[in-house]
Amino acid sequence: MSEYGATVAWHLPPQASFDYETFDRSHEWTFAGGEVVQASGSPEYFGTASRVNPDEAVIAATASCHMLTFLSIAAKQRLRVLSYVDRPHGVVEKNAEGRFAITRINLRPKVVFEEDIDPAALAKLHDSAHRNCFVANSLRSEVTVEPES
């Protein structure tokens, strides 16, 4: 078992208003190693576009988990990976219960190996990574993997 945590901190600036449309959504995520991420709400909900929003973070965390799981499986199989680049895409919309949720995350990894790899073997690697990704296993939304060739 592993346990993780972070500090998520927001403070109302002095003399600032606290109305729904105008309050500042800017805040910080501080992780155990000292890394600080500047975060905000999404721009659609009055957040700051130049900061990471929670929806983006979930999508990035899903792609990152899949990648790290994929790389671990490839390394165990002695398949040398030279690069792995993903540009995941997620959709926020109303779910079956009528609530807004990240309903779909589409991973689009492009993997370059030192040696040529059979497309079926690549698909098997991605399938195994998907089944073993902690983050994907924790989500209710659909996660698909469409590797680039």
C-alpha positions as CSV (number, residue, x, y, z in Angstrom):
1,M,0.0,0.0,0.0
2,S,1.1,3.6,-0.7
3,E,-0.3,6.8,0.6
4,Y,0.0,10.3,-0.9
5,G,-1.0,13.8,-0.1
6,A,-0.7,17.4,-1.0
7,T,-1.6,20.8,0.3
8,V,-4.2,22.8,-1.6
9,A,-4.3,26.4,-0.5
10,W,-6.5,29.3,-1.4
11,H,-6.8,32.7,0.4
12,L,-9.1,35.6,-0.2
13,P,-7.0,38.7,-0.9
14,P,-7.6,41.6,1.5
15,Q,-10.5,43.8,0.5
16,A,-11.4,41.4,-2.4
17,S,-15.0,40.6,-3.2
18,F,-16.3,37.1,-2.7
19,D,-19.0,37.0,-5.4
20,Y,-19.4,33.9,-7.6
21,E,-18.5,35.7,-10.9
22,T,-15.6,37.7,-9.5
23,F,-13.7,35.8,-6.7
24,D,-10.2,34.8,-7.6
25,R,-9.9,31.1,-8.2
26,S,-6.1,31.1,-8.2
27,H,-4.6,28.7,-5.7
28,E,-1.5,26.5,-5.1
29,W,-1.0,22.7,-4.9
30,T,2.1,21.9,-2.9
31,F,3.5,18.3,-3.0
32,A,5.6,16.4,-0.5
33,G,8.8,16.9,-2.5
34,G,8.3,20.7,-2.4
35,E,6.9,21.1,-6.0
36,V,4.4,23.9,-6.2
37,V,1.8,24.0,-9.0
38,Q,0.0,27.2,-9.7
39,A,-3.7,26.2,-10.2
40,S,-7.0,27.8,-10.8
41,G,-10.5,26.9,-12.0
42,S,-11.0,26.4,-15.7
43,P,-11.6,29.5,-17.8
44,E,-15.2,28.4,-18.4
45,Y,-15.7,28.8,-14.7
46,F,-14.0,32.1,-14.2
47,G,-10.5,30.6,-13.7
48,T,-7.2,31.7,-15.0
49,A,-6.2,30.1,-18.3
50,S,-2.4,30.4,-17.6
51,R,-2.7,28.1,-14.5
52,V,-3.4,24.4,-14.4
53,N,-7.0,23.5,-13.6
54,P,-8.2,20.3,-11.9
55,D,-9.7,18.9,-15.1
56,E,-6.4,19.2,-16.9
57,A,-4.6,17.7,-14.0
58,V,-6.8,14.6,-14.0
59,I,-6.3,14.1,-17.7
60,A,-2.5,14.7,-17.4
61,A,-2.3,12.3,-14.4
62,T,-4.1,9.6,-16.4
63,A,-1.7,10.0,-19.3
64,S,1.3,10.1,-17.0
65,C,0.2,6.9,-15.1
66,H,-0.4,5.1,-18.4
67,M,3.0,6.1,-19.7
68,L,4.9,5.1,-16.6
69,T,3.1,1.8,-16.5
70,F,3.8,1.2,-20.2
71,L,7.5,2.1,-19.8
72,S,7.8,-0.3,-16.8
73,I,6.3,-3.1,-18.8
74,A,8.5,-2.4,-21.8
75,A,11.6,-2.3,-19.6
76,K,10.7,-5.6,-18.0
77,Q,10.3,-7.1,-21.4
78,R,13.7,-5.6,-22.4
79,L,12.1,-3.5,-25.1
80,R,14.1,-0.3,-25.3
81,V,11.9,2.8,-25.6
82,L,13.6,5.9,-27.1
83,S,10.7,8.3,-26.7
84,Y,7.0,8.4,-25.6
85,V,4.9,11.5,-26.3
86,D,1.2,11.7,-25.5
87,R,-1.3,14.5,-26.2
88,P,-4.3,13.4,-24.2
89,H,-7.7,14.9,-24.7
90,G,-10.5,14.9,-22.2
91,V,-14.2,15.9,-22.4
92,V,-16.2,17.5,-19.6
93,E,-19.9,17.2,-20.1
94,K,-23.0,16.0,-18.3
95,N,-22.8,12.3,-17.4
96,A,-25.7,9.8,-17.2
97,E,-26.8,11.3,-13.8
98,G,-26.9,14.8,-15.3
99,R,-23.8,16.0,-13.4
100,F,-20.8,17.6,-15.0
101,A,-17.9,15.1,-15.1
102,I,-14.8,14.2,-17.2
103,T,-16.7,11.6,-19.2
104,R,-14.0,10.6,-21.6
105,I,-10.2,10.7,-21.7
106,N,-8.5,9.7,-25.0
107,L,-4.8,8.9,-24.7
108,R,-2.9,9.3,-28.0
109,P,0.7,8.1,-27.3
110,K,3.4,8.0,-29.9
111,V,6.1,5.5,-28.8
112,V,9.4,5.1,-30.6
113,F,11.4,1.9,-29.9
114,E,15.0,1.2,-30.7
115,E,13.9,-1.8,-32.7
116,D,10.8,-2.2,-34.8
117,I,7.9,-3.6,-32.9
118,D,4.9,-5.5,-34.2
119,P,1.6,-3.6,-34.1
120,A,-0.1,-6.4,-32.2
121,A,2.7,-6.4,-29.6
122,L,2.4,-2.7,-29.2
123,A,-1.4,-3.0,-28.7
124,K,-0.8,-5.7,-26.1
125,L,1.7,-3.4,-24.2
126,H,-0.9,-0.6,-24.2
127,D,-3.7,-3.0,-23.1
128,S,-1.5,-4.2,-20.2
129,A,-0.6,-0.6,-19.2
130,H,-4.2,0.4,-19.3
131,R,-5.3,-2.5,-17.1
132,N,-2.6,-1.8,-14.6
133,C,-2.7,2.0,-14.4
134,F,-3.7,3.0,-10.9
135,V,-5.3,6.3,-12.1
136,A,-7.4,4.8,-14.9
137,N,-8.5,2.1,-12.4
138,S,-9.7,4.8,-10.1
139,L,-11.8,6.7,-12.6
140,R,-15.5,6.2,-13.6
141,S,-14.9,7.9,-17.0
142,E,-14.1,6.0,-20.1
143,V,-10.4,5.9,-20.9
144,T,-9.3,4.9,-24.4
145,V,-5.8,4.4,-25.9
146,E,-5.2,5.2,-29.6
147,P,-1.5,4.9,-30.2
148,E,0.0,6.9,-33.0
149,S,2.0,5.0,-35.5
